[in-house]
Amino acid sequence: MTKIFNFCAGPAMLPTAVMAKAQDEFINWNNTGSSVMELSHRSGIYMKMAAQAEADLRHLMTIPDNYKVLFCHGGGRGQFSAVPLNLLPQGQSADYIVNGSWSKAAASEAKNFGDINVINIRQEHDGGEVSLTSVDEWPLNPNAAYVHYCPNETVDGIEINDIPDTKGVPLVADMSSTILSHQIDVTQFGLIYAGAQKNIGPSGLTIVIVREDLLGEGKGNAQQATPCIMNYKTSADNDSMYNTPPTYAWYLAGLVFKWLKDLGGVKAIEKINQAKAKLLYQTIDDSNFYNNNIELQYRSKMNIPFWLQDESLNEQFLAQAEQQGLMALKGHRIVGGMRASLYNAMPIEGVQALVEFMQKFEQENK
Ligand SMILES: *Cc1c(COP(=O)(O)O)cnc(C)c1O
């Protein structure tokens, strides 16, 4: 069988070593005679595993003690509701930076729960180049309850590397497609959230990292109508086990954290991720056959869209790529073209195989 490389944007490929380990202990985990998914989340052995996964994530991201780490349901989109429900009191407004399709969707959902100030920072220049307003020029409201932004736009292939200085207003980041891909300073954020299915594990799990003081005292700061399963304070007070957490996804995320730690942590994977992205962008930029229109400094290292000059070759490109074991390269329907997602689990060999195929395809079709 040809070696398969899966470039899907999400759910995305997981490290082969992690999948093999999960397979190995699938029906008999830790000599319990049961699968981990058959055990009570309140059993000692499960709780120990769950706590270890949290400890490993804290270690990987250097998360300080005054931040809670929550293991939630509901995906990235669930957080589009949970964030305003928990952090936006009546009578205040929140700033939403929009630079692509996910940040736009987050703003639109948040409007159901309060006063939202949408700030569009995306610019399209003549010739089709896409650029952004730089972080120090964002027109932020100093009295906002929080600022929400998406540092890596998965669909558009746009990444914001600079962390905005919000002058004390809590910064909320949707890191669904970039968490753990490079080092960040968690203390600059009030809240970070990420659906698991891109860089952490299987779908069904969402990680929330939130500064304790934002949750409030006693029953907390959340709006009255907040469903209990979306209430951060309730989750934090119950170690993410107020209701049954996504137990299997939590376990698998734990294996991924361990895999990443063994590999040298976020610092090590960041280097590999840079090399992967450089290789693919170089190939695109060296040719007149392929094209990427994002201004250099805003190009995503995780999700790389590219377009064939001659779009009538798209179907042929995808079909031949699949024959080579290069899967799921079709771009998102909103932007068309191709997209290669190079999350942590994608080895550099996958990108090498992709660029070799692209060069050969160009030779044969230009
Ligand atoms: C995938 C994605 C989401 C949506 O996640 P779901 O788990 O499908 O709700 C939200 N934000 C970003 C940046 C994403 O990449």
Boltz pocket constraint, residues with backbone or C-beta under 6 A from the ligand:
constraints:
  - pocket:
      binder: B
      contacts: [[A, 9], [A, 10], [A, 74], [A, 75], [A, 76], [A, 77], [A, 78], [A, 102], [A, 150], [A, 152], [A, 153], [A, 154], [A, 174], [A, 175], [A, 176], [A, 177], [A, 195], [A, 196], [A, 198]]
      max_distance: 6.0
